[in-house]
Amino acid sequence: DAESLTRQLGAIQQHLGGRSVIVSISRSLPDLDPLDILSSSNSSHKTYWQSGVAGEQVAAGGAIARHETAGTYRFASARQFAQQHSPIVLGNAKPRFFAQFSFFDRVGSDYPFPAASITLPEWTAIRSRGRCTGITNVRIDSETVLDRLVERIEQQFLQFERSPRKSFSRSGDRPLTFHPVADAAAFRTAVRHVLDAIANEYLHKVVLARAIDAIAPHPWQPLDVLRQLRQTYPDCYVFAVSGDRGQTFLGASPECLVRRQGNLASVDALAGSAPRGANSVDDDILGHQLLDSTKDRREHDWVVKAIATRLSDLGLTPDVARAPALLQLASIQHLHTPISAVVPDSLHLLDLTAALHPTPAVAGAPAAAATQHIQACEPFERGLYAAPIGWMDDRGNGEMAVAIRSALLSDRRARLYAGAGIVRGSDPDKELHEIQLKLQALVDALA
């Protein structure tokens, strides 16, 4: 309660001297929808995160501490920031930092998000398996007036509980106009260029993406798109971050780049795709064709081997499933191989992220040559597309998803991204079709 909170903050304040610290206060809440809390908040730097694997939904807003950077050492810089701003914890819930990174280590001046950012929000609401927790982060120094601070904290928890509940039902289809950033002929040419390099044994794989602008008659409502995405893809990572310039980057990704819980790290190797069937018989046929496809298995194997090698380079012993299985989503299915490793306490989630990004699933192999082809062939900036996005606690645990099946919303425009892995035996028309399947997940939610 307020009285005991004042006493605890006072005990902290007595030992500060001239320093300031961040204190994280958590309490249990009634069963609330974090998306409702987010929709009623006026905070800046809004974040939404849903993990189907962990069975949780998270909303966060504001920034009690924030760090933006770019360049080769951006992951290390973000880790250092998180360690330097680790709060004193009052309550049972650990505070969470939220981070997102661009695909390349720098972005253009007109891109609305930095190449790397990590934020400790002012507030976080977590709903996990029927239980809801609120977290408020505050800064305190020797001059802080505790009565006023406690009043502000109490007000934040009241705002959590008073957030209006919103029902959601899909409305009628929204008419959209689509404008490819580059036409299909340009993509086919790029594929053939990559195939020539592969034939000369210069490359093994390159992931080429397309970007398409969907123009709506009215400005996008990002939270409505999020509600549709999480309803349609409950087993995926559903994410959204808002920028200072009014844009929102969001998506529904099936791919975990890395998850660290205690001394166990888990990684998804995801590559090779096929459509879902119209009925169970067709679905089984398409799934078995994918499992038996020489081209898709070759593409998948590159991803598995690269992830295992990078984990080994960190001094870990990766445990790799013997054969891929099918990961089946609403409109598409993928070859999926889970990989895990025991990690020491010293290895932070962001250390693992730096070692693994970008995987051959979103870049290619060898990585350096593949990314050069991506920059030469793609007529748009990837930005946050296909890059790490997620959260971590003060102990270096957390999750990083790969931001595929994603879109950048700005006023009436939504820029949609999707890619396909080009390997020996790839057909330009089939790769175009695969990209369209991946784009459909977002088109349905937007329309």
C-alpha positions in Angstrom: 0.0 0.0 0.0 1.0 3.7 -0.2 2.3 3.8 3.4 4.6 0.8 3.1 5.7 2.0 -0.3 6.7 5.4 1.1 8.7 3.6 3.9 10.6 1.5 1.4 11.3 4.4 -0.9 12.5 6.4 2.1 14.9 3.6 3.0 16.4 3.7 -0.5 16.6 7.5 -0.5 18.7 7.6 2.7 21.5 5.8 1.0 21.6 7.7 -2.3 23.9 10.6 -1.4 24.2 12.6 -4.6 23.1 9.7 -6.9 19.8 8.9 -8.5 18.4 5.4 -9.1 15.5 3.8 -10.9 13.0 1.9 -8.8 10.6 -0.6 -10.3 7.3 -1.2 -8.4 5.0 -4.1 -9.4 1.5 -5.1 -8.2 -1.1 -7.7 -9.2 -4.0 -6.3 -11.3 -7.5 -7.5 -12.2 -7.6 -9.5 -15.4 -7.0 -6.7 -18.0 -6.2 -6.7 -21.7 -2.8 -4.9 -22.1 -4.0 -3.7 -25.5 -6.9 -1.9 -23.8 -4.4 -0.2 -21.5 -2.3 0.8 -24.5 -5.2 2.2 -26.4 -6.2 4.5 -23.5 -2.6 5.7 -22.9 -1.1 9.0 -24.1 2.4 7.8 -23.5 5.2 8.1 -26.0 7.3 5.1 -27.3 4.4 2.7 -27.1 5.2 -1.0 -27.4 3.1 -4.1 -27.7 4.4 -7.7 -27.5 2.6 -11.0 -27.6 4.4 -14.4 -27.4 2.4 -17.4 -28.3 5.1 -19.7 -26.9 5.1 -17.9 -23.5 1.4 -17.4 -23.5 1.7 -13.7 -22.6 0.6 -10.3 -23.8 2.6 -7.1 -22.9 2.0 -3.4 -23.3 4.4 -0.6 -22.3 4.6 3.1 -22.7 6.8 6.1 -21.9 10.6 6.0 -21.3 12.2 6.4 -17.9 15.5 5.7 -19.7 16.2 5.3 -23.4 19.3 4.7 -25.5 19.6 5.0 -29.3 22.7 4.1 -31.2 24.1 2.6 -34.5 27.1 0.9 -35.9 29.0 -2.3 -35.4 28.8 -2.4 -31.6 25.1 -1.5 -31.2 24.2 -4.8 -29.5 27.0 -4.4 -26.9 26.0 -0.8 -26.4 22.4 -1.8 -25.7 23.6 -4.4 -23.3 25.8 -2.0 -21.4 22.8 0.5 -21.2 20.5 -2.2 -19.7 23.1 -3.2 -17.1 23.8 0.4 -16.1 20.1 1.2 -15.7 19.0 -2.0 -13.9 16.4 -0.8 -11.4 15.9 -1.6 -7.7 12.9 -4.0 -7.6 10.0 -3.7 -5.2 7.5 -6.4 -5.9 7.5 -9.9 -7.6 7.7 -8.9 -11.3 11.0 -8.1 -13.0 11.2 -4.9 -15.0 11.5 -5.3 -18.7 13.6 -3.4 -21.3 12.2 -3.4 -24.8 14.6 -3.2 -27.8 14.5 -3.2 -31.5 17.3 -3.2 -34.1 17.4 -2.5 -37.8 18.5 -5.2 -40.3 21.7 -3.3 -41.2 23.7 -1.5 -38.5 22.7 1.9 -39.9 19.6 3.5 -41.4 18.9 6.4 -43.6 18.2 9.9 -42.2 14.6 9.7 -43.4 13.8 6.3 -41.7 11.5 6.9 -38.7 13.3 4.5 -36.3 17.0 4.4 -35.2 19.3 1.5 -36.0 19.2 0.4 -32.4 17.1 1.5 -29.5 16.5 0.1 -26.0 13.9 1.5 -23.6 13.0 1.0 -19.9 9.4 2.2 -20.0 7.6 4.3 -17.5 4.9 1.5 -17.2 4.4 -2.1 -18.3 1.3 -4.3 -18.2 1.8 -8.0 -18.5 -1.0 -10.6 -18.9 0.3 -14.2 -18.6 -1.9 -17.2 -18.5 -4.8 -15.5 -16.8 -2.8 -13.3 -14.4 -2.1 -9.6 -14.9 0.7 -7.6 -13.4 1.4 -3.8 -13.6 4.9 -2.4 -13.3 5.7 1.3 -12.8 9.3 2.5 -13.1 10.3 5.8 -11.4 13.5 7.7 -10.8 14.4 8.8 -7.3 17.2 11.0 -5.8 17.9 12.7 -2.5 15.7 15.7 -3.4 12.6 13.6 -4.5 9.4 14.5 -2.5 8.2 11.0 -1.7 4.6 11.9 -1.0 4.2 13.3 -4.5 6.1 10.4 -6.1 3.9 7.8 -4.3 0.8 9.7 -5.3 1.9 9.5 -8.9 2.6 5.8 -8.6 -0.8 5.2 -7.1 -2.4 7.1 -10.0 -0.6 4.9 -12.5 -2.0 1.8 -11.0 -5.5 3.3 -10.9 -5.1 4.1 -14.6 -4.3 0.5 -15.3 -7.5 -0.6 -13.6 -9.7 2.1 -15.1 -8.7 1.4 -18.7 -11.9 0.9 -20.7 -12.5 -2.6 -22.0 -12.9 -2.6 -25.8 -14.7 -5.3 -27.7 -13.4 -6.1 -31.2 -15.1 -7.6 -34.2 -13.8 -7.5 -37.7 -15.6 -4.9 -39.7 -16.3 -5.0 -43.4 -13.4 -5.1 -45.9 -11.4 -1.9 -46.3 -10.7 -1.1 -50.0 -6.9 -0.9 -50.5 -4.8 0.2 -53.4 -1.5 -1.6 -53.8 1.7 -0.1 -55.3 4.8 -2.3 -55.5 8.0 -0.4 -54.7 9.5 -2.3 -57.7 7.6 -4.4 -60.3 7.7 -8.1 -60.6 10.1 -8.0 -63.6 12.7 -6.3 -61.5 12.4 -9.0 -58.8 12.8 -11.7 -61.4 15.9 -10.0 -62.7 17.4 -9.8 -59.2 16.7 -13.5 -58.7 18.4 -14.5 -61.9 21.4 -12.3 -60.9 21.7 -14.2 -57.6 21.3 -17.5 -59.3 24.3 -16.6 -61.6 26.4 -15.9 -58.5 25.3 -19.2 -57.0 26.2 -21.1 -60.2 29.7 -19.6 -60.0 29.9 -20.9 -56.4 30.3 -17.4 -55.1 27.1 -17.7 -53.0 25.0 -20.4 -51.5 21.9 -18.5 -50.7 20.5 -14.9 -50.7 17.1 -13.8 -49.2 15.5 -11.2 -51.5 12.6 -9.3 -50.2 9.8 -7.2 -51.9 8.1 -4.2 -50.5 4.5 -3.2 -51.4 2.7 -0.1 -50.3 -1.0 -0.6 -49.3 -2.9 2.7 -49.5 -6.1 3.0 -47.4 -8.9 5.6 -47.8 -8.4 6.7 -44.2 -5.4 6.8 -41.8 -4.5 3.4 -40.3 -5.5 2.6 -36.8 -2.5 0.5 -35.6 -4.3 -0.9 -32.6 -7.1 -2.3 -34.7 -4.6 -4.0 -37.0 -2.9 -5.5 -33.9 -6.2 -6.8 -32.6 -6.8 -8.5 -35.9 -3.3 -9.9 -36.1 -3.3 -11.4 -32.6 -6.8 -12.9 -33.3 -5.6 -14.5 -36.5 -2.1 -15.6 -35.4 -2.4 -16.4 -31.7 0.7 -18.7 -31.9 3.0 -16.1 -33.4 5.0 -13.2 -32.0 2.7 -10.2 -32.5 4.6 -6.9 -32.0 4.3 -3.1 -32.5 6.5 -0.1 -31.8 5.6 3.5 -32.3 8.1 6.1 -33.4 8.6 9.8 -32.6 7.4 10.8 -36.1 4.0 9.1 -35.8 4.8 5.9 -37.6 4.1 2.4 -36.3 6.1 -0.8 -37.1 4.1 -4.0 -36.5 3.8 -7.6 -37.6 3.1 -11.2 -36.7 6.2 -13.4 -36.9 6.5 -17.1 -36.5 10.2 -17.0 -35.9 12.1 -16.7 -32.7 15.7 -15.5 -33.2 16.7 -16.5 -29.6 15.1 -17.0 -26.3 17.1 -17.1 -23.0 15.5 -18.3 -19.8 18.0 -19.0 -17.0 20.8 -21.2 -18.4 18.9 -22.4 -21.5 18.9 -20.6 -24.9 16.5 -21.7 -27.7 16.6 -20.8 -31.4 14.2 -21.5 -34.3 15.7 -22.5 -37.6 12.9 -21.6 -40.0 13.3 -21.8 -43.8 11.5 -23.5 -46.7 7.9 -22.7 -47.3 4.7 -24.1 -48.9 1.0 -23.0 -49.0 -1.6 -24.6 -46.8 -4.1 -26.9 -48.5 -7.8 -26.2 -49.0 -8.6 -29.4 -47.1 -6.8 -31.8 -44.8 -5.9 -34.2 -47.7 -4.4 -31.4 -49.8 -2.7 -30.0 -46.7 -1.0 -33.4 -46.0 0.2 -33.6 -49.6 1.7 -30.1 -49.6 3.3 -30.7 -46.3 5.0 -34.0 -47.4 6.1 -32.3 -50.6 7.8 -29.6 -48.6 9.5 -32.2 -46.4 10.7 -34.1 -49.5 11.8 -31.0 -51.5 15.5 -31.1 -52.3 15.5 -27.3 -52.9 13.7 -26.5 -49.6 15.7 -29.0 -47.5 19.0 -27.5 -49.0 17.8 -24.0 -48.0 16.8 -25.1 -44.6 20.0 -27.0 -43.9 22.0 -23.8 -44.5 20.1 -22.1 -41.8 20.5 -25.0 -39.3 24.2 -25.3 -39.9 24.9 -21.6 -39.6 23.0 -21.3 -36.3 24.8 -24.3 -34.9 28.2 -22.9 -36.0 27.6 -19.5 -34.5 26.5 -21.0 -31.2 29.6 -23.2 -31.2 31.7 -20.1 -31.8 30.4 -18.8 -28.5 31.7 -21.9 -26.8 28.3 -23.5 -26.5 27.2 -27.0 -27.5 24.1 -26.8 -29.6 21.4 -29.5 -29.4 19.9 -29.8 -32.8 16.8 -31.8 -33.7 17.6 -34.7 -36.0 15.2 -33.6 -38.8 12.9 -30.7 -39.5 9.2 -30.7 -38.8 6.4 -28.7 -40.2 5.3 -25.4 -38.6 1.8 -24.8 -39.9 0.3 -21.3 -39.9 -3.0 -19.9 -41.2 -1.9 -19.6 -44.9 1.6 -21.0 -45.1 3.8 -23.8 -43.6 7.5 -23.9 -43.0 10.3 -26.3 -42.3 11.2 -25.9 -38.6 14.1 -27.2 -36.6 14.4 -26.3 -32.9 17.9 -25.7 -31.6 18.9 -25.2 -27.9 22.1 -24.8 -25.8 23.1 -24.5 -22.2 24.5 -21.0 -21.6 26.6 -19.5 -18.8 25.3 -16.7 -16.6 27.7 -14.3 -18.2 26.1 -14.7 -21.7 23.4 -12.0 -22.1 20.5 -12.3 -24.5 22.0 -9.5 -26.5 25.3 -11.4 -26.8 23.4 -14.2 -28.4 21.4 -11.8 -30.6 24.6 -10.2 -31.9 26.1 -13.6 -32.7 23.0 -14.9 -34.6 21.8 -11.8 -36.5 21.3 -12.0 -39.4 20.7 -15.8 -39.9 20.7 -17.3 -43.4 16.9 -17.4 -43.1 16.7 -13.7 -43.6 20.0 -12.9 -45.2 21.8 -15.8 -46.9 25.1 -17.6 -46.9 27.9 -16.6 -46.7 26.4 -13.7 -44.7 28.8 -10.9 -45.9 28.4 -11.7 -49.6 24.6 -12.2 -49.2 24.0 -8.8 -47.5 26.0 -7.1 -50.3 23.6 -8.6 -52.8 20.6 -7.5 -50.7 21.8 -3.9 -50.7 22.5 -4.0 -54.4 19.2 -5.7 -55.5 16.6 -4.3 -53.1 15.3 -0.8 -54.1 14.1 0.1 -50.6 15.4 0.3 -47.0 14.8 -2.8 -44.9 14.9 -0.8 -41.7 13.4 -3.0 -38.9 12.2 -5.6 -41.3 13.7 -9.1 -40.7 15.7 -7.7 -37.7 15.6 -8.5 -34.0 12.8 -7.2 -31.8 11.9 -8.1 -28.3 12.5 -7.7 -24.6 14.9 -8.6 -21.8 14.9 -8.4 -18.0 17.7 -7.2 -15.7 19.3 -10.6 -15.7 19.7 -10.9 -19.4 16.7 -13.2 -19.9 14.1 -12.5 -22.6 13.0 -13.1 -26.2 14.0 -11.8 -29.5 11.8 -12.4 -32.5 12.7 -11.9 -36.2 10.5 -9.1 -37.5 9.2 -10.8 -40.6 5.6 -10.6 -41.8 5.8 -6.9 -40.9 4.6 -3.5 -42.1 5.4 0.1 -41.5 2.3 2.2 -41.0 2.3 5.9 -41.8 -0.9 7.9 -42.2 -2.8 6.1 -45.0 0.2 4.1 -46.2 1.3 0.7 -45.0 4.6 -0.6 -46.4 4.5 -4.4 -46.3 7.6 -6.6 -46.5 8.2 -10.3 -47.3 11.1 -12.2 -48.6 12.1 -15.6 -50.2 15.3 -17.6 -50.0 17.1 -17.9 -53.4 19.2 -21.1 -53.6 20.4 -23.4 -56.5 17.2 -24.6 -58.2 15.1 -21.6 -57.3 12.5 -20.4 -59.9 11.8 -16.7 -60.1 8.0 -17.2 -60.6 7.8 -19.6 -57.7 9.7 -17.2 -55.4 7.3 -14.4 -56.3 4.4 -16.7 -55.4 6.0 -17.6 -52.0 6.4 -13.9 -51.2 2.7 -13.3 -52.1 1.7 -16.1 -49.6 3.7 -14.4 -46.9 2.3 -10.9 -47.7 -1.2 -12.3 -47.5 -1.0 -12.7 -43.7 -0.7 -8.9 -43.4 -3.0 -8.0 -46.3 -5.9 -9.9 -44.6 -5.4 -8.1 -41.3 -5.1 -4.7 -43.0 -8.1 -5.2 -45.3 
